[in-house]
Amino acid sequence: MEPLRSDLQLFELAPTQEVQWEEMCADSPGDPGSSRNLVMDCRTFQGRLDRDRLEAAVAGVMRRHDSLRPAMRIDDDVRPPLAWHSVQELGEPQRDEARNGILWRAFAKPFAATAEPLWRLTVVRTGPESHVLAALFSHVVADGYSCDVFYRDLVAYYTGADGDLRPAPRLRDILDRQERDYAVTPERLAYWRDQLGPCLERPALQPDLQPEHVDVLRREYTFFPLPEASVEGIRRTAWLARTTPFLTLLAAYHVTLTLLTGKRETAVVTSTTGRRNALDRAAVFQMARYPYVALAVDRDDTLVGLARRVHETIEVGIDSLIPYTDLAAAVNPDFAAARPWPDVNLIDGTLHSWPSGGDDIVAPGLIVTQIPNPVPPPSETIAGRRCAVPAAGDLPAELAGCRPGLTVSLERDRCVVFFNDQLWSAAAIERLRTTFVEVAGCFAAAPESTVGEVADAVQRTP
C-alpha cells in the first residue's frame, strides 16, 4: 500500500483536544501514545470485499479528513494504518474466539505517537463474503460521533459514491472557529474560578480500599437498570423543570454525591457533541465539549428546582467554555507546576450518555452493521501503569482518574458505573448504585419534595 503525500503543516491542539491530551499525558507520562483514552467501533461488512478497493477507500477517507493524517510529528509520507487478518479457515467456536483475540490485541496495542497516525483500522475476514472491521482512534483525534462519519465515508469511497459526500471541514477551519468560540476573557476565567474553586477542597468520592499499589488503567463495570416507573417519572419531572431527562438525572447524581459524602458543593462533568451544523457533522475529529456543572445542594432545595438549576448552569457553562489549560490554571494556581493535571482533579464525578449506535449502512452489495467491541480473552490483559497509594489523605493527581464514573443509556433506562476495583470495593459501588437509584426514584415520584426529605427517606444525612 503506497503512502499518501501530505501537505499538512504543524497545527496547535484545538481547545476540544486539550482536555484529552492532558488525560493522555497523565495516563502515560512520557509516552502519551500508550494512553487508553481511546474510541473503538466495530462493524460487520456483509458482502464481497475487495482488498485493493478497501485500501483505496481508506486512503480516500484519510485525504478527506486532516485529523487522520498527522501523528505527533508531521511526516509527508503517511501510510494508511490498515491491518488484514483472516479466521475463515477455522470452525466454530474457534473462529469467534480468534476474531475476538485479534480485535482485542488491536485495541491493547499502544500507538507510536511520534511515528504513526493515532488511529488504525483492523480487518478480519470471517467468511467468503463476511468481514469485521474495527476502527480504533485515540480520543485526541476523534470522538464517538466520528465513528459513524468514518464508516459512512469509507463505504462512500469504497462504492464510488464519494462525489455525493458533503464537504468536510479542514483542520485550519476547525481551529479558527474554536479559537473564536473558546475565546479567553476575564469574565470567563472568573466564572470558572467561582464555579469550580469551592469544589476543589476535597473530592466527594474517596476509596474504601487501601492497596500499596494500584494499576491506573484497571476498570470494572457494573450495569444496572432504572425502574420503569422512574424512567417515566423522570420524563415528567424534566417537563416540569423545562429541561431534559438527562439533565434531571444529572441533578439526581449531584444529590447522590451530597447524600453519600456530605459535601454541599459538587462538580460533575458531562459532554455534548459540539457539532452545531452540517459541516461539523461531516468531520472526523474530537469535537465533543465537556461542560463542568457545579451545584450547591441544601436541605430545603426542591428536586425540580435543582433540575432547573442544572439546566441553567450548563447553558451558561457551554457559553463560557475556554481551552482546558486556561481553565485549569484559573482554578488551580499551581497547574503549570503540577502538570499533567487532567480535569478529573476539578470534579467530583462524571455523568455521560452512551454514544448513539450507528444505523446499518446499506450500499450496493454491502451491508454494514455495528457490533459490540471485543472483550479481553481470559489470558490477556493490558499492561497498566502501577502507582503507589498514599497511606492517608486524598488520592494523588495520577490516581484521580480512577474514581467511579456513571454513564446512562440514550433511553435513560439503563446505567453503568465504571470504577477501579483495586480502590473501590463492590460494597462501595453497590452503595453508590442503590443511592442513585433511590434518589432518581424520588426525582421521578415526588419532584416537589426537598433534599432533606429525600435524605430522610434514604436514611442518609447531607
VOGU-3710 file (C-alpha; in Angstrom, 3 decimals, decimal comma):
1> meplrsdlql> 0,000/0,000/0,000  1,520/3,287/-1,103  1,939/6,113/1,417  -0,083/9,261/0,960  1,605/12,535/0,239  0,599/15,046/2,864  0,889/18,824/2,732  -0,100/19,317/6,376  1,667/21,958/8,391  2,207/21,972/12,154
11> felaptqevq> -1,029/22,747/13,999  -1,652/23,504/17,642  -4,124/21,424/19,608  -7,723/22,529/19,292  -9,471/23,520/22,542  -11,611/20,374/22,296  -8,404/18,298/22,116  -6,598/19,869/25,074  -8,523/18,047/27,773  -7,939/14,701/26,033
21> weemcadspg> -4,218/15,348/25,632  -3,839/16,266/29,305  -5,529/12,979/30,248  -3,274/11,037/27,866  -0,183/12,594/29,431  -1,464/11,732/32,904  -2,268/8,147/31,885  1,155/7,579/30,339  3,748/10,196/31,300  6,478/10,354/28,690
31> dpgssrnlvm> 4,531/8,160/26,253  1,034/9,587/25,631  0,508/7,145/22,776  0,216/4,362/25,369  -2,804/6,020/26,953  -6,018/4,008/26,954  -8,039/7,158/26,252  -9,496/5,557/23,124  -12,597/5,271/20,959  -13,310/1,925/19,281
41> dcrtfqgrld> -16,122/0,990/16,880  -16,522/-2,472/15,298  -18,747/-3,247/12,308  -19,518/-6,289/10,210  -19,249/-5,912/6,440  -21,572/-8,401/4,716  -20,804/-8,710/1,029  -17,774/-9,396/-1,117  -14,920/-7,142/-0,004  -12,142/-6,315/-2,442
51> rdrleaavag> -8,851/-5,620/-0,690  -7,494/-3,124/-3,218  -10,761/-1,172/-3,284  -10,910/-1,041/0,527  -7,320/0,175/0,770  -8,079/2,863/-1,816  -11,198/3,826/0,146  -9,205/4,167/3,384  -6,723/6,396/1,560  -9,617/8,496/0,271
61> vmrrhdslrp> -11,051/8,957/3,765  -7,609/9,976/5,011  -7,302/12,605/2,314  -10,764/13,888/3,211  -10,079/14,266/6,951  -6,963/16,136/8,082  -7,173/14,580/11,558  -6,413/11,106/10,170  -3,063/12,002/8,628  -0,722/13,565/11,202
71> amridddvrp> 0,978/11,875/14,135  2,625/13,898/16,901  5,101/14,937/14,241  4,354/15,881/10,650  5,551/13,388/8,060  4,940/13,895/4,358  4,786/10,121/3,869  1,671/8,964/5,712  0,925/5,275/5,268  -2,708/4,230/5,866
81> plawhsvqel> -2,730/2,236/9,145  -4,601/-0,819/7,852  -4,018/-4,419/9,015  -5,518/-7,572/7,447  -6,272/-10,883/9,165  -8,292/-13,998/8,328  -10,007/-16,579/10,529  -12,354/-18,045/7,930  -10,491/-21,344/7,846  -11,408/-22,034/11,493
91> gepqrdearn> -14,556/-23,726/12,700  -16,928/-22,567/15,401  -16,395/-21,512/18,158  -12,671/-21,134/17,415  -13,442/-18,598/14,686  -15,232/-16,210/17,037  -12,569/-16,648/19,714  -9,778/-15,958/17,227  -11,593/-12,916/15,818  -12,151/-11,523/19,316
101> gilwrafakp> -8,495/-12,066/20,195  -7,295/-10,217/17,080  -9,583/-7,265/17,752  -8,623/-7,166/21,428  -4,910/-7,127/20,633  -5,511/-4,302/18,140  -7,185/-2,382/20,985  -4,466/-3,207/23,510  -1,530/-2,287/21,253  -0,327/1,250/22,107
111> faataeplwr> 0,148/3,855/19,414  3,629/5,017/18,490  2,655/8,651/18,933  5,661/10,126/17,123  5,758/7,666/14,244  2,215/6,849/13,106  -1,273/8,319/12,897  -3,177/7,999/16,167  -5,753/5,635/14,698  -5,838/2,257/12,995
121> ltvvrtgpes> -8,238/0,010/11,092  -8,174/-3,749/11,591  -9,889/-6,037/9,052  -10,711/-9,645/9,944  -12,030/-11,943/7,221  -14,554/-14,343/8,783  -16,022/-15,881/5,623  -16,067/-15,604/1,829  -18,378/-12,575/1,997  -18,131/-11,507/5,636
131> hvlaalfshv> -15,587/-9,345/7,435  -15,309/-7,459/10,694  -13,688/-4,029/10,657  -12,533/-2,351/13,862  -11,682/1,346/13,818  -9,632/2,488/16,814  -8,922/6,156/17,459  -7,007/7,999/20,111  -9,570/10,261/21,757  -7,425/13,276/20,888
141> vadgyscdvf> -8,149/12,504/17,195  -11,818/11,537/17,228  -14,900/11,360/19,441  -17,703/8,807/19,479  -19,729/10,695/16,866  -16,793/10,476/14,449  -17,051/6,694/14,145  -20,281/6,789/12,158  -18,869/9,558/9,955  -15,768/7,452/9,304
151> yrdlvayytg> -17,672/4,335/8,259  -20,155/6,216/6,073  -17,290/7,957/4,300  -15,436/4,655/3,957  -18,439/2,986/2,310  -18,924/6,003/0,032  -15,318/5,823/-1,203  -15,466/2,029/-1,497  -18,615/2,114/-3,644  -17,570/5,132/-5,713
161> adgdlrpapr> -20,217/7,407/-4,181  -17,744/9,834/-2,602  -18,815/12,508/-5,072  -22,113/12,697/-3,193  -20,489/13,455/0,169  -20,895/16,868/1,730  -17,667/18,831/2,097  -15,663/18,053/5,237  -14,128/20,930/7,218  -10,376/21,438/7,010
171> lrdildrqer> -8,426/21,361/10,228  -7,455/25,009/9,942  -11,121/25,993/9,684  -11,982/23,970/12,795  -9,151/25,555/14,771  -10,043/29,082/13,687  -13,677/28,667/14,710  -12,828/27,060/18,029  -10,427/29,885/18,745  -13,388/32,245/18,445
181> dyavtperla> -15,813/30,036/20,366  -13,346/29,345/23,183  -12,068/32,907/23,494  -10,376/33,508/26,837  -11,829/36,578/28,559  -11,532/37,877/32,135  -15,247/37,187/32,592  -14,930/33,534/31,564  -11,851/32,998/33,720  -13,680/34,465/36,706
191> ywrdqlgpcl> -16,738/32,322/36,003  -14,813/29,063/36,180  -12,774/30,198/39,168  -16,002/30,924/41,046  -17,774/27,790/39,855  -15,080/25,166/40,412  -12,883/26,715/43,093  -15,148/25,716/46,019  -15,351/22,132/44,728  -11,585/21,564/44,885
201> erpalqpdlq> -11,371/21,333/48,671  -11,852/17,556/48,742  -13,243/15,269/46,041  -16,539/13,763/47,131  -15,796/10,098/46,453  -12,849/8,614/48,324  -11,752/4,955/48,016  -12,536/2,426/50,724  -9,658/0,073/49,862  -6,013/0,770/50,687
211> pehvdvlrre> -3,612/-1,234/48,478  0,068/-0,348/48,398  -0,034/-0,003/44,604  -2,799/0,249/42,031  -2,986/-0,343/38,287  -4,008/3,076/36,975  -5,685/1,642/33,856  -7,738/-1,054/35,583  -11,523/-0,800/35,021  -14,519/-2,808/36,136
221> ytffplpeas> -18,133/-2,197/35,134  -21,450/-2,590/36,963  -24,545/-2,415/34,753  -28,000/-1,790/36,194  -31,476/-0,712/35,030  -33,634/2,122/36,305  -37,159/1,037/37,283  -39,752/1,664/34,587  -41,743/3,929/36,915  -38,636/6,055/37,489
231> vegirrtawl> -37,961/6,352/33,752  -41,485/7,662/33,129  -41,411/9,890/36,195  -38,067/11,421/35,242  -39,613/12,484/31,930  -42,479/14,197/33,769  -40,113/15,945/36,171  -37,950/17,098/33,260  -41,053/18,623/31,650  -41,910/20,443/34,906
241> arttpfltll> -38,338/21,759/35,159  -38,267/22,737/31,460  -35,213/20,606/30,887  -34,298/17,129/29,619  -34,404/13,714/31,324  -30,609/13,534/31,102  -30,107/16,805/32,973  -32,695/15,695/35,540  -30,570/12,586/36,131  -27,518/14,857/36,366
251> aayhvtltll> -29,253/16,747/39,180  -30,035/13,396/40,828  -26,352/12,469/40,656  -25,367/15,725/42,368  -27,818/14,928/45,167  -26,433/11,380/45,341  -22,893/12,682/45,836  -24,075/15,063/48,555  -26,013/12,370/50,395  -23,122/9,923/50,261
261> tgkretavvt> -20,375/12,319/51,334  -21,934/15,348/53,000  -20,204/17,649/50,525  -22,531/20,589/49,789  -20,873/21,833/46,583  -20,069/19,222/43,955  -18,877/19,418/40,358  -19,782/16,874/37,695  -18,561/16,883/34,100  -20,687/15,751/31,180
271> sttgrrnald> -20,353/16,052/27,410  -22,107/17,369/24,316  -21,333/16,583/20,688  -20,187/20,127/19,874  -21,491/19,712/16,317  -23,756/22,624/15,526  -24,097/22,464/11,752  -23,826/20,168/8,738  -20,115/20,910/8,293  -19,390/19,848/11,873
281> raavfqmary> -21,426/16,699/11,423  -19,244/15,736/8,436  -15,982/15,814/10,434  -13,880/13,013/11,868  -12,435/14,981/14,766  -12,500/15,297/18,541  -15,231/17,948/18,748  -17,008/16,875/21,945  -17,349/19,621/24,525  -17,095/18,990/28,261
291> pyvalavdrd> -19,078/21,462/30,357  -18,490/21,323/34,101  -21,633/21,641/36,217  -21,081/22,868/39,773  -24,065/22,743/42,108  -24,617/23,638/45,780  -27,210/21,337/47,352  -29,079/22,378/50,511  -31,705/20,526/52,543  -34,519/22,911/51,608
301> dtlvglarrv> -33,872/22,748/47,852  -36,670/21,081/45,888  -35,739/18,372/43,427  -37,493/20,027/40,497  -35,754/23,283/41,402  -32,363/21,574/41,324  -33,132/20,093/37,910  -33,908/23,587/36,633  -30,716/24,988/38,167  -28,640/22,286/36,459
311> hetievgids> -30,236/23,269/33,144  -29,438/26,951/33,673  -25,902/26,186/34,873  -24,980/24,023/31,911  -26,342/26,617/29,468  -24,032/29,265/30,946  -21,163/26,774/31,152  -21,371/25,852/27,466  -21,362/29,535/26,520  -18,362/30,141/28,808
321> lipytdlaaa> -16,059/27,317/27,683  -12,372/28,134/27,286  -9,360/25,920/26,493  -8,692/23,436/29,284  -5,203/24,710/30,100  -6,560/28,229/30,671  -9,490/26,957/32,726  -7,320/24,720/34,896  -4,786/27,491/35,501  -7,593/29,828/36,560
331> vnpdfaaarp> -8,915/27,349/39,118  -5,584/25,889/40,277  -2,753/28,439/40,570  -0,257/25,553/40,736  -1,485/23,975/37,495  1,702/24,630/35,487  3,921/23,008/38,113  1,527/20,102/38,702  1,105/19,032/35,066  -0,015/16,614/33,850
341> wpdvnlidgt> -3,142/17,580/35,789  -6,235/16,255/33,951  -9,733/17,528/34,552  -10,632/14,655/36,887  -8,903/16,802/39,521  -11,538/19,506/39,007  -14,589/17,336/39,556  -16,334/15,006/41,960  -17,857/12,763/39,302  -18,739/12,183/35,675
351> lhswpsggdd> -22,103/11,557/34,051  -22,144/10,813/30,349  -24,576/9,458/27,799  -23,827/6,278/25,857  -22,821/7,180/22,296  -25,580/6,572/19,803  -25,351/3,269/17,983  -24,657/3,566/14,273  -27,529/2,620/11,985  -26,919/-0,006/9,317
361> ivapglivtq> -25,202/1,358/6,216  -26,634/-0,217/3,073  -24,875/0,095/-0,286  -24,943/-1,989/-3,469  -23,687/-5,441/-2,492  -22,768/-4,363/1,041  -24,449/-4,153/4,461  -22,502/-2,631/7,364  -23,730/-3,297/10,918  -22,331/-2,145/14,253
371> ipnpvpppse> -21,409/-4,916/16,716  -20,121/-4,893/20,334  -16,463/-4,171/20,929  -14,197/-7,094/21,858  -13,771/-8,351/25,404  -10,372/-9,355/26,775  -9,556/-13,045/26,358  -9,084/-14,790/29,743  -5,306/-14,955/29,342  -4,729/-11,402/28,119
381> tiagrrcavp> -4,717/-8,068/29,898  -3,496/-4,584/29,081  -0,208/-3,718/30,718  -1,046/-0,850/33,016  0,970/1,689/34,974  1,328/0,952/38,668  1,197/3,813/41,110  1,825/3,931/44,845  -1,156/4,774/47,043  -0,516/7,118/49,996
391> aagdlpaela> -1,301/5,740/53,434  -3,623/8,647/54,204  -5,170/11,688/52,577  -6,764/12,278/49,197  -5,810/10,411/46,062  -2,793/11,894/44,255  -3,402/13,526/40,889  -2,205/10,481/38,943  -4,925/8,371/40,577  -7,737/10,887/40,320
401> gcrpgltvsl> -8,956/9,259/37,111  -9,608/6,027/38,998  -12,682/7,476/40,704  -16,045/5,953/39,709  -17,983/7,404/36,773  -21,560/6,944/35,624  -22,971/6,581/32,113  -26,657/6,359/31,157  -28,265/4,907/28,048  -29,857/7,018/25,326
411> erdrcvvffn> -33,281/5,795/26,505  -32,352/6,896/30,073  -33,417/3,497/31,409  -30,052/1,780/31,968  -26,793/2,810/33,596  -23,255/1,585/34,084  -20,748/2,502/36,791  -17,099/2,142/35,787  -14,501/2,065/38,532  -11,121/0,750/39,654
421> dqlwsaaaie> -11,802/-2,312/41,808  -8,385/-2,078/43,442  -9,541/1,134/45,150  -13,321/0,716/45,463  -14,948/-2,387/46,866  -18,066/-3,994/45,440  -19,911/-2,832/48,577  -18,930/0,805/47,963  -20,088/0,660/44,341  -23,319/-1,012/45,404
431> rlrttfveva> -23,933/1,828/47,852  -23,376/4,345/45,051  -25,715/2,422/42,756  -28,548/1,967/45,251  -28,383/5,577/46,430  -28,534/6,897/42,871  -31,485/4,624/42,033  -33,334/5,759/45,189  -32,638/9,442/44,539  -33,677/9,141/40,876
441> gcfaaapest> -36,875/7,473/42,099  -37,566/10,468/44,342  -37,000/12,882/41,437  -39,491/10,781/39,461  -42,204/10,293/42,080  -42,019/13,456/44,212  -40,314/16,304/42,344  -41,599/18,949/44,771  -40,011/17,220/47,759  -36,877/18,668/49,349
451> vgevadavqr> -33,396/17,278/49,616  -33,895/16,988/53,363  -36,961/14,824/52,844  -35,058/12,679/50,359  -32,158/12,338/52,800  -34,535/11,112/55,488  -36,192/8,728/53,021  -32,919/7,072/52,016  -31,546/7,312/55,595  -28,588/9,452/54,671
461> tp> -27,581/12,841/56,081  -26,479/15,567/53,613
//
